[in-house]
């Protein structure tokens, strides 16, 4: 077992606990997702031995391959957090327990059409930037998207997801995301999840109500060089 990995995981969990208590929240209500993008599948085995049960991946090919190689870890939850494409919806759905990046009716419809079993938990990705070309529905459109996805009985709207813009204080961005979460709950009252906060800004996300954190390098260490 990699002692450095265990130390990094413990350090992040301590920071999560500190931030939650500082915000008057119960740390137990926050899910820490470890993002293993580009890391070997052996890292997932090591994380599992340390108690990690939520893994995040950005690329369809990677989540598909890693889940297949670690299918014996039956209680591991796989979160797809990258941009979803309609032509990969079937593969994404087959490999994921939660999809964090539903940002338009078309991708929701594609995931719905790919259903073959259990209801899929999804989050609505919100674009908090002024760049309309970035992934995510606009804050003004999130309520309408929630209404659309609500009608697809193989999908379950759990809440919202966003990435804080690089040119804005994370706390301000996450405060706006919290407003989007409120709008979604007007349509789907039990959609209580807020997926926000990464290595550099998760304390601010916790302060603004994040329930799911997507943390990579602070736990996994630097990504290995790619071939």
C-alpha positions in Angstrom: 0.0 0.0 0.0 1.3 3.5 -0.9 1.7 5.3 2.4 1.8 8.7 0.6 -1.6 8.0 -0.9 -3.0 7.2 2.5 -1.5 10.4 3.9 -2.9 12.5 1.1 -6.4 11.0 1.5 -6.4 11.5 5.3 -5.2 15.1 4.9 -8.0 15.9 2.4 -10.6 14.2 4.6 -9.4 16.3 7.5 -9.8 19.5 5.5 -13.3 18.4 4.4 -14.2 17.8 8.1 -12.8 21.2 9.1 -14.6 23.1 6.3 -17.9 21.3 7.0 -17.8 22.1 10.7 -16.7 25.7 10.0 -19.9 26.0 7.9 -22.0 24.4 10.6 -22.5 21.3 8.6 -22.2 17.6 9.3 -19.2 16.2 7.4 -21.1 12.9 7.0 -23.5 14.6 4.6 -20.6 15.3 2.1 -19.5 12.6 -0.5 -15.9 12.8 -1.5 -15.4 11.5 -5.1 -11.8 10.7 -6.0 -11.1 11.6 -9.6 -8.6 9.0 -11.1 -8.4 10.4 -14.7 -5.3 9.1 -16.6 -4.1 7.1 -13.5 -3.7 3.3 -13.8 -6.5 1.1 -12.6 -4.3 -0.2 -9.8 -4.7 3.1 -8.1 -8.5 2.4 -7.7 -7.6 -0.9 -6.0 -5.4 1.0 -3.5 -8.1 3.6 -2.9 -10.7 0.9 -2.4 -8.4 -0.7 0.3 -8.4 2.8 2.0 -12.2 2.9 2.1 -12.9 5.0 -1.0 -16.2 4.0 -2.6 -16.8 6.8 -5.0 -14.6 7.2 -8.1 -14.9 9.8 -10.8 -13.8 9.7 -14.5 -13.9 12.3 -17.2 -13.7 10.1 -20.3 -16.1 7.4 -21.5 -13.4 5.0 -22.7 -11.6 5.2 -19.4 -14.6 4.7 -17.1 -15.7 1.8 -19.3 -12.3 0.1 -19.2 -11.7 0.7 -15.5 -15.1 -0.5 -14.4 -14.7 -3.7 -16.5 -11.3 -4.4 -14.9 -12.6 -3.8 -11.4 -16.1 -5.3 -11.7 -15.4 -7.4 -8.6 -15.6 -4.2 -6.5 -19.3 -4.4 -6.4 -20.0 -1.6 -4.0 -17.8 1.0 -5.8 -19.9 3.9 -7.2 -18.7 5.2 -10.6 -19.3 8.9 -11.4 -19.0 10.2 -14.9 -18.0 13.8 -14.6 -16.9 14.7 -18.2 -18.8 16.2 -21.1 -21.3 13.6 -22.3 -21.8 13.0 -26.0 -25.0 11.6 -27.5 -23.1 9.0 -29.6 -21.5 7.6 -26.4 -24.6 7.8 -24.2 -25.1 4.0 -24.2 -21.5 3.3 -23.1 -21.6 6.1 -20.6 -24.9 4.8 -19.1 -23.6 1.2 -18.9 -20.5 2.2 -17.0 -21.9 4.9 -14.7 -23.9 4.9 -11.5 -24.1 8.7 -11.6 -23.7 11.1 -14.6 -22.9 14.6 -13.5 -23.0 16.3 -16.9 -26.5 16.4 -18.3 -26.6 19.8 -19.8 -29.2 19.7 -22.6 -32.4 17.8 -23.5 -30.6 15.8 -26.3 -28.1 14.1 -24.0 -30.9 13.4 -21.5 -32.9 11.8 -24.2 -30.0 9.7 -25.4 -29.3 8.4 -21.9 -33.0 7.6 -21.5 -33.0 5.8 -24.8 -30.0 3.7 -23.7 -31.8 2.4 -20.6 -31.6 -1.3 -20.0 -32.1 -1.7 -16.3 -31.9 0.5 -13.2 -32.9 4.1 -13.0 -29.8 6.3 -13.6 -29.0 9.2 -11.2 -28.1 12.4 -13.1 -27.1 15.9 -12.2 -27.7 18.9 -14.4 -24.5 20.7 -15.3 -24.7 24.5 -15.1 -22.4 26.8 -17.0 -21.3 29.5 -14.6 -19.2 31.4 -17.2 -20.2 34.0 -19.8 -18.9 31.6 -22.5 -21.9 30.0 -24.1 -19.5 27.5 -25.8 -18.6 25.9 -22.4 -20.4 22.8 -21.2 -23.5 23.4 -19.1 -26.9 24.8 -19.3 -27.3 28.5 -18.5 -28.6 29.3 -15.1 -31.7 30.8 -16.8 -32.3 27.4 -18.5 -31.7 25.0 -15.6 -35.4 25.0 -14.5 -36.6 24.1 -17.9 -34.0 21.3 -18.3 -35.1 19.9 -14.9 -38.7 19.8 -16.1 -37.6 18.0 -19.3 -35.5 15.4 -17.5 -38.1 14.8 -14.8 -40.4 13.4 -17.5 -37.9 10.7 -18.5 -38.7 7.8 -16.2 -35.3 6.0 -16.5 -33.4 9.0 -15.2 -33.6 10.5 -11.7 -32.6 14.2 -11.3 -30.5 14.4 -8.2 -29.4 18.0 -8.4 -26.8 20.2 -10.1 -23.1 20.3 -11.0 -20.7 23.0 -12.0 -17.1 24.1 -12.2 -16.1 27.5 -10.8 -14.8 29.9 -13.5 -11.1 30.6 -13.3 -11.6 34.4 -13.3 -14.1 34.6 -10.4 -13.9 34.0 -6.7 -15.1 30.4 -6.2 -17.4 31.4 -3.3 -19.4 33.8 -5.5 -19.7 31.2 -8.3 -20.9 28.5 -5.9 -23.4 30.9 -4.4 -24.9 31.3 -7.9 -24.9 27.5 -8.3 -26.8 27.3 -5.0 -29.4 29.5 -6.5 -29.6 27.1 -9.5 -30.1 24.2 -7.1 -33.0 26.0 -5.5 -34.6 26.5 -8.9 -34.2 22.8 -9.7 -35.8 21.9 -6.4 -38.9 23.9 -7.4 -39.3 21.3 -10.2 -37.9 18.2 -8.5 -38.2 18.8 -4.7 -35.9 15.9 -3.7 -33.0 16.9 -6.0 -30.8 17.9 -3.1 -27.3 17.2 -4.5 -24.8 19.9 -5.4 -21.7 18.6 -7.1 -19.1 21.3 -6.8 -15.6 21.8 -5.6 -12.3 20.4 -6.7 -8.8 20.3 -5.3 -8.4 24.0 -5.4 -11.7 25.2 -4.2 -13.6 22.6 -2.2 -13.7 24.5 1.1 -15.6 27.3 -0.6 -17.9 24.8 -2.2 -18.7 23.2 1.1 -19.5 26.6 2.6 -22.0 27.1 -0.2 -23.8 23.8 0.3 -21.9 21.3 -1.9 -22.8 17.7 -1.1 -20.4 16.0 -3.6 -16.8 17.0 -4.1 -14.7 16.0 -7.1 -11.1 15.8 -5.9 -8.2 14.6 -8.0 -4.5 15.5 -7.6 -4.7 16.5 -3.9 -5.4 12.8 -3.3 -4.0 10.9 -6.3 -0.9 13.0 -6.8 0.2 14.3 -10.2 -1.2 12.6 -13.2 1.3 10.2 -14.9 2.7 11.3 -18.2 0.6 10.2 -21.2 2.1 8.2 -24.1 
